[in-house]
Amino acid sequence: MEMDKEQFLREFGKDYGYPDGPKTIDEIRATEFKRLDNDTVYLDHAGATLYSELQMEAIFKDLTLNVYGNPHSQSDSSLATSEIIRECRQQVLDYCNASAKEYKCIFTSGATAALKMVGEAFPWSNQSHFMYTMENHNSVIGIREYALRQGAIAVAVDVEELVDQDTSSTDQKSLFKVAQHDIQRRNANRSIKEDFPGNARHLFAFPSECNFSGMRFNLDLIRALKEQSEDTFNDTILTKGRWLVLIDAAKGCATEPPDLSKYPADFVVLSFYKIFGYPTGLGALIVRNEAAKLLKKTYFSGGTVAASIADVDFVKHRDGIEESFEDGTASFISIASIRHGFRALNTHTISSISRHTSSLATNLRRVLSSLKHDNGADACIIYGDNSMISEKKGSIVSFNLKRPDGSWYGYREVEKLASLSGIQLRTGCFCNPGACAKYLGLSHTELLSNVEAGHICWDDFDMVNGKPTGAVRVSFGYMSTFEEAKKLVDFLVSSFVVLPIPVRYNCLLRESDIFLIEGSEKMERSRGLYLKSITVYPIKSCAGFCVDSWPLSKTGLLHDREWLLRSPSGEILTQKKAPEMSLISTFIDLSQGILFVESPRCKTKLQILLKSVSYCLGREEMDMHGHRYEVQSYDQEVNSWFSNAIARPCILWRSSASNCYINKQGNAGMCRDVESSLNFVNEAQFLLISEASVMDLNDRLKSKTSQVLQAPITQVSPMRFRPNLLISGGEPYDEDLWRGIRIGSKYFSGRILFGILLRVEKCSLENKELNSWLAVGEEVYPDMSSNKLNGLRLDSACSL
């Protein structure tokens, strides 16, 4: 660590850590962020930065010593609150260097509310254009709904900065080139070639910093749009009219707010929790006075109306820009709190914060770009401008990781392993669909195909058809440290980079015998690795039962997690919510076709016929973990038994998807869909646990507890993790490098967590001799190189 930091400081020492400020970064962390211990690495400042503890102490002291009244009154406390709100408006304007003579600050419930306000009140017509860069948040893109509804045209564009142009020429053309995507319009009869009158109002929107890639836009684009529009929009649909410019500065304001004295944007939106962590639910719209006069406010409220008559169509709006747009009572306690946020932030200069965060991001990009596997293949792909000009890049680094064979690691796998290592980051598309598609190279066809496959925002579909659907995002704040960035790199190298002599958890990973299997696939065999136990859990979160062998189905182990308990209100019940579920034991007798259920709280043993529909009242659909299920419900007798067993009302549901399996002789049953699917599991069909890894975990726990006086020795059973498969043999954490495994003649693709989340490969009905049962004692062959076992791609060798 020391040598790495010395090398970093030699290059970035003037920018990193506030060397000329009242406190160094180490002092800031020691006095203002004591809650961030050595085990916590927070790297999601683009999502929400962290509030200072001194900031919160000042807020609590303020609120306990002062009385703040509703500002819509004339009492002393109300007048005092109004004055504080006025001061806070000025602080916001000063933060963006905006003159109070030219701009006004309107407080909103967040940046999204500010954007919505612009979209609702903008003077759209069927001659207007709404143009926005591909790198925009959904909250900006959502404005197009207002534009299209009023007959306007909407179009996404890519902006290219012409850096090679001779800026010394007096006959200077625009520094930017705008390339448009397909035109969007709701009125199909509208002609694009018509001559628009010059009084049409158009809106151009872009972020000061892209929240996907961290790319900073050159704010000279504002003047180019306003003063050189014909050159800037050459070869686009631009016609006559006046362009107004909106900047989404929700992310950019945290490290480099726009200077409105130099770059006269018409609208700027920001969010305070992105700047200094607290309060949430408060944002602002900074609006140019001339632009505010064009906005058409419809709704009025107690805060925005000067006078109204209840039974006559009469209303008089307030004259002030702020008062006419802030509906209802302002969030005056939150507004009063931002003073302390600015005070905490202003102990540094904005320039020093920008240099500090940029130094960390620039160095991280450089290190990640240099990561190579032992075969020379790149381990990390970074998204955004490929140049290393730090001025163009903010505090965000977005990337995906690749295996030595060029296939991708799923970003959810990275996120979950990072969480286990105490590293908080974010994954997905970050509500920025244009940048996500642009940098990942996803076509419209692929995007629609992903949606049809069930992929939605915030789900676990991190790969579809072998391509990522999102990325891993790391973002720095003014309190971030080199040590945090270093821990991230160490984690990524140890978990995802295959080194020539890899060392994992102080265990040297040895090369072992290489042999060939069908299809000439190379697999590495660990000596003595075999399947030690198989456990089936028929009812989600209830006890399971162990077997020596068990048939496979398209959902994994036959009947595994095929039932669940649900409350009358629709809540899925687990042991966390109903601990009594752990006392419910289960067993399935395949020869009799019966699920037996017992509980110490019930006198009788419940028997549920697997094939009979006598218990089933009907079918319906439900959603869980991003999947839609067709389920069967049971009669009152069954539901009463379970309600007594867990001491709360509940309903038993059964997934009707588990109707496909092949018997031990290889005869196909009701198999219509040979692709793998899921019962009521959280993420995958199987959880495989290594006995060697659990033993190592226990050794570590024993070592830790022995350091504490009289601390009891903790021992963790492998069954604590509720695995389906327990393997024995090999070295601890060998499974971290496995791409998949073969158990006997069955193939499984995998994703790493603690143990491995497995999915059985699709069945081949042509091979009638294939043994489709798993059996205890079968040898396990880990795959560390095959290109076919690829996350959610289920197109490799058959296992059923």
Secondary structure, DSSP 8 states (H G I E B T S, - for coil): -HHHHHHHHHHHTTTTT-TTSSS-HHHHHHHH-TT--TT-EE-BTTT-----HHHHHHHHHHHHH-----SSS-SHHHHHHHHHHHHHHHHHHHHTT--TTTEEEEEESSHHHHHHHHHHHS---TT-EEEEESS--HHHHTTHHHHHHTT-EEEEEEEEE-TTS-TT-SS---SEEEEEEEEE-S-TT--TTS---TT-EEEEEEESB-TTT-BB--TTHHHHHHHSHHHHTTTSS--SSEEEEEEE-TTGGGT----TTTS--SEEEEEHHHHHS--SS-EEEEEEHHHHTT-------TTTEEEEETTTTEEEE-SSHHHHH--SS--HHHHHHHHHHHHHHTTS-HHHHHHHHHHHHHHHHHHHHT-B-TTS-BSEEE-S-SS--GGGB-SEEEEEEB-TTS-B--HHHHHHHHHHTTEE-EEE-TT-HHHHHHHHT--HHHHHHHHHTT--TTSS--EETTEESSEEEEE--TT--HHHHHHHHHHHHHHH---SS-EETTEE-----EEE-GGG-EEE--TT-EEEEEEE-SBTTS--EEESEEEEETTEETTTT-EEEE-TTS-B--TTT-GGGGG-EEEEETTTTEEEEE-TT-SS-EEEESS--TTEEEEEEEEETTEEEEEEEE-HHHHHHHHHHHTS--EEEEETT---BB-TT--B-S-S--S---SS-SS-SEEEEEHHHHHHHHHHHHHHHHTSTT-------GGGG--SEEEE-S-TTGGGG-SEEEETTEEEEEEESSSEEEEE----TT-TT---EEETT-BEEEESS-SS-BTTB--SS---
